Amino acid sequence: MVKSFRLAVTLATLLGAAPLLAACHTTAGVGQDLSQGGHALTNSANANAPTTPAQ
């Protein structure tokens, strides 16, 4: 029971990581992908920030 659960979790993890690994072929590519994700998050936060501080 535990062995089959562990196998299922391992397979799910590998299948989930496959698109991430296919998206960038080098370590530099990983850094660029993470950087782009950070920029998108920052831009979204800035776009949705209130224009005046709450009092």
Secondary structure, 3 states (H helix, E strand, C coil): CHHHHHHHHHHHHHHHHHHHHHHCCCHHHHHHHHHHHHHHHHHHHHHCCCCCCCC
